[in-house]
Amino acid sequence: MRFRPTVCPAWIVFAIGSCVLGGCGTLSSSLVSESPSAIPLPSELSEASTGGSMVATDESPATTPSVVISYEPITGANAPPWTVALSGPSRGADDVASDDLDMEEYDPWEKFNEKTFAFNYNMDKYVLKPTAKGYNAVMPDMFQTMIDNAFTNLRMPIRFVNKVLQWRLLDATKEMGRFLINSTLGIAGLFDVARQEMGLEHQDADFGQTLGIWGIGPGPYLVLPLFPPLTVRDSVGYAFDGSLNILNYYIPFFPEQFGMSALDRVNDRSRNLDLFQGIEEATVDLYSSVRNAYLQRRQRLIKERR
């Protein structure tokens, strides 16, 4: 797909006007590092260094140091690497610990979901990740960032429409301003000029989130082959957002659409190759951890925008 940028004076005037209306500055909330404070245990207990079991000790508190155990919840900031690839673009989303939200993990299709989860995991491990490694070896980081910027820019209609449906018109105005600036001055979105020069961050929004804001419950947790984690509500939103993807209209044929989607997925996976190494082995129940992290994140996004 060729982009032929043309800087029209009227577009620039409109873009500047959008920026003035929307305001400049960082719009999306910063990532929240939700790490509970360390929990000191009573001094009469100590953790055995071999098995991690707790044993009694007769030493006095003055000579026995307190045992400190720190822990962190599985969130978007420390999730396993393959969940980044399979969970779609969740860039800039906030996550919280489970005790901050009253969340019910409704999973009546757990047996089916676990089998599909294992299939998606193996697809990432043996297909997507090796492909991303080869892609990363030949594609410079600068070009990977430019490709990511272009796909983010093309997803503007999804964010814009959902911001309007959520009645967050100021955010919708900022999204339109970003799109006009990056599509012209940013050379078809390859450069995020709106963020780098004007401080305009893109707004995360999707129809599943919109339905949640309208009061529609998530329904059962659902894992489908080659799809990100979903709920029944989010699967409806995923289909709706797909209808707003402008590539489906400018590239109407399936092979080309598949190629563009594959490029987006491999490029995103390549940008996360070095993150979260070893988390899979350190997590006892990976399926439950991913489910919990996904449901926490979705509930937090809905709660913050109500």
Order of alpha helices (4+ residues) and beta strands (2+ residues): alpha-beta-beta-beta-beta-alpha-alpha-alpha-alpha-alpha-alpha-alpha-alpha-beta-beta-alpha-alpha-alpha-alpha-alpha
